[in-house]
Amino acid sequence: MAPRKDIDGSAGVPTFYGKELRWKREEAGLTLQQLVEGSFYGPSHLSEIERGERRMPAELAEHVDRVLKTDGFFTRRCEDVRKARRRGHARYFERVLEAEKHAKTIEEWSPTLIPGLLQTEAYARAVVRATHPLALDEEVEEKASARMLRARLFEDDHKTPMYWSILPETLLRQPILLPAEMAEQLDRIAALAKRRRIVPQILPWNCGAHPFMLGTAKIMTFPDAPPLVYTEALHSGDTLDDPALVEEYRRSYDLLRAAALPPEASLALIEEAAEDYRNGKQQD
């Protein structure tokens, strides 16, 4: 066995946790498969934890502590990892943070805001300041930065999920930023669409009644797990995994997509709105 390197204590909490896990596993002379035997998890799941890419479920941590005889170390440190991963995010969003990274597809309906994954830093900061008016500057920056880290999802050519977002046309004409910053926000969406990273569709302002007039939805599917739906209110959020309920959201989203403009026409509308902001021609 090759000599082990010392663990870098300056690494982020999830990475440090994963390296410590791997060190203890190898010290015990166990393979990934041997360590997960008797649990409900597979070796690939454990490998992702060791690389700092996935959080350790509490029941798996308890299993690892029993097998490695680590006196509850990994169980106690689970919460530290979860806190590090959700830094800048609400506790109820924790499951979504991990799910986004492993999703095969993400389909989102956001009727009042540009979705977090698509926001520019200026837009994110404006939203945080509006919803947390008493937050200190460092808190605002932390939350805005956390959204920017999520957006790195679109920078990996191999792991990028198929992302589909339906936006109401009114969002294009809702100037929560200065015109130049609004143009930058819309340019970002258009650029991601042109790079084949996302598929945006615009729901026309005069489309009439539609099947998703209440609530938000983020529908996520996975190559190795059942689909999830995340819905959000002002200060709360719910992750749903009941198959029948997920199917209802899927049906409503498909009907909403049928009411939206085609992707090409939607992209043209986004670019037109961005140009209007640049030229001071934004519509009422």
ABEGO torsion letter per residue (X at the ends): XBBBBBBBAABBAAAAAAAAAAAAAAAAGBBAAAAABGBABBAAAAAAAAAGABBBBAAAAAAAAAAAGAGGAAAAAAAAAAAAAABGBBAAAAAAAAAAAABABBBBBBAABBBAAABBAAAAAAAAAAABAABBAAAAAAAAAAAAAAAAAAABAAABBBBBBBBBAAAAABBABBAAAAAAAAAAAAAAAAAGABBBBBBBAAAEBBAAABEBBBBBBBAABBBBBBBBBAABBBBBABAAAAAAAAAAAAAAAAABBBAAAAAAAAAAAAAAAAAGABBX
